[in-house]
Amino acid sequence: MDWQSIDLKTAFLADTVGPDVASDSHFIVVSDGDILGCDEHDIWQPLSEDELRWAGLTIRSRHFLGWVNDSAIFAVEVDSDSDEPEGYYFESLWTFLNAVNIDLFYLIGRAKQIVEWFRTHQFCGQCGSETTRESQDRSRKCQDCGLMFYPRLSPSIIVCVNKGKQVLLAKKCQRTSQFLFCLGWLCRTRGINRGNRPQGSHGRGRYKSKKYKVFWQSIMAFPEFTYARISCGI
């Protein structure tokens, strides 16, 4: 499958309940927030069933994302301390922003978000009991108090600075990029080590162990100047 030529806007059909048997499947593998790639591909793409098996990694969870044409797409979590298998590599989500088709980047982000939501909701935040996966939708339920947990979106603010008909944008200077960004602040401070402060390079982000991580639930990018001129609020 040529992933770079597929129009995922129309080809990708999101779903939550996976098939019992699929004739063709592809996998986005996540380990501690990083994404697994295969050296055989010049441009990153989801792993085939054979490539996933040859990697020899222990799978912790598996999540059905939907369909691309007739291929079932899964997000797969492996151990956070997994070493890179020979012929494979791990990269952070941020590195894929200019490296793959933007719709494929969004699909990678969806996989990462679902894996992290599943990993961080093994126990109930209300009573502390273990949660279980529901079969009819993408949710987890506490068997003791009945509280339901769904993948979340974290609210954020987009700040548009206007000067007449002009707008202030930021561009990451470390590399060549086609993207321009409005200035942004984090609204949700839980788990952010450096507090609220303007992020001029990528909108909203968080820092962990001096390694830049994309806070995917709040990320917003504007690849076109005309879109960036819209003043957004909450």
N, C-alpha and C positions, 0 to 999 in steps of 0.2 A: 504494500500500500504506500503510495506517494503522499506522505502527510503534508508536504509543503504546497501541493497543488490542490488539496481538498478545501472546499469552501465550508468550513465548520459552522458558519452562521446558519446554513441550511442543512448540512449533512448530519450535524450532531443533534440527536434527540435525547434530551435528559430523561432519566427514569430512576426509580429507587429500588424496584424489585427486579432482581436479575433472573436470567433464564436458568433452568436446571441444567441444560446442555446447550452450548454454543459451538457452532462449527468453526468460528474464528473469534479470537479474543486478543486484546492488547491491554497492556498494564502500565500504569504510572506508579513507579515504586518510590516510596518516601521513607527516609530514615532520619529521624531527629530533625525534620524540617528540610533536609536536602533531598534532591531528586537524582535517581540513578539513570545513567545513560550508558550506551554501548559504543565502544570505540569503532565498531564496524560501520557506523553511520556518520557521515561527514556533518550532517545537521541532526540535532537531537530529535528523536521520535519515541513514542511509547514502545515498550518491549513486546515482542511476540511471545507466545507461550513457550517456544523453545528457548528463547533468550532468557526468559525468567527462570526456567528450569536449569539452564546451564550456569546461571549466576550462583546457584547453590545457597541462597540466603534463606533463613528461617522466617516464614511469614507469620506475623502476629495478628493481622486483621486484613480483611478484604472487603471492598465496598463497590457495589455496582454504580457506575455513573450514568450509563445510557448507551446509545448506539451511534456508531459512525458507519453509515451505510449498513452492511450486514455484520459488522464486527462489534462484539460486546466490549465495552471499555470499563476497566476496573481501576480503582485506586488501591494500592497494596502497601501496608505498613510492614517494615522489617525492623529488626532490633536496632536500637539507637546506637549501639556500640559495634555495629557491623563494619568490618573492613571492606575496602573496595575489592571486589573479585578481580582476578586477572582479566584484562580486556574490558573492564567497566570503570566508571568514575562517578563520583557524587559531586553535584553542584547545587548552590543555593538557588532559590527561585529568581532572585534578582538578576542573575547572570543570563537568564533566558529572555529578558525583556526585548533586547535587540537581536537576539540570536535565532529566534523562530518566528513564524507567522503569529501575529498578535492574537488571533482566535485560539491558536494552539497554546499560547502563553496563558490565556484565560482558563483553558481546560486544565493545564498544569496547576494553576492556582486553585481551581475548584477541588482537585484531588487533594492537594495539600491541606486545604481548609477542612475538608471532611475527615481526613485522617487525624488531624490535630483535635477536632471536636470530639471524635470518638475516643481518642486516647485520654482526654482530660475530663470525660464524663463517665468514668467507670463507677463512680460512687455519687450518691445523692448529696447535693449541696445543702439540703434542708435537714435530713436526719442522719446522713452518713452511711446509709445502707447501700449495698451493691445494686447497681442498675442492670437492666437486661435490655437487649435489642428487641424492638418491635418488628414484626414481620410484614406489616402492611404499609409502613412508610419509613422515612429516615428519622427515627427518634429512638430515645432510650427512656425507660420507665423504671421508677423506683417501686419495687414490689411491696415495700412496707407502707409508704405514705402516698403512693400513687402519683408523685410529681413527674411531669414529662419534661424531657430535654430535647431540643431541636438545634440544628446548626444555627448559629447566630450571625447577625451583622452588627458591627460596632459603630455607633454614630460618630461622625466626624464633621469638621467644618472646612469648607473650601472658601478661601479668602481671595476675592478678585479686587486688585488695586487698579483703579482707573485714573487716567489723566486725560480728560477730554475724551477723544475717540481712541486713545491708546490704552493698553493694558500691560501691567508689569508681569513678566513671566520669568521663570528660572530654567536653566539648562545645566545638566551635569557636565562639569568641565573635564572630568577625568577621561572621558571617552567620547567618540563621535556618536551622537544620538539624534534621531529624528523626532524626539518627543520634547515638548515644552510643557511646563507645569505651572499651575497656580500655586501660590504659597499656601501652606496648610498647617493646622495645629491639631494635635491629638485632643479629643474630648475625653476619651476613656483612658484613665491613668493606671488602672490595675495592671501590674506586671511590667511597667515601664520603668527602667532603672534610672533614666536621666531626666525624668519629669517632662512637663510640657514645654516645648520650645519650637520655633518655626523650623520647618524642614523645606529648604529651597530646592532640593535635588529630586525628590521623589514623592512629594506630598507627605504622607504620614508613614512613620516607621518606628521601630524600636531597636534598641541596642542590647546585646547580650554577649558577655564575655569578649567585648571589643570587636565582635563580628556582626556586620550589618545584617539584620533580618527584616524581611518585608512583613509588615503587619497586614496580612492579606485581607482580613475582614473589612478594613477601612480604606484600602488602596483605591485611588481614582486617578486615572491619567487622561490627558486630553491631547491626542495626537494631532488635532487640527487647531489652528489658531482661532478659527471662527467659533469653535466650541468653547475654547478657554475664555472667550470674552463674555460668556454668560455669567452673571452674578448669581451664586448659589447660596441658599440658606437652609436652616433646619426648622 
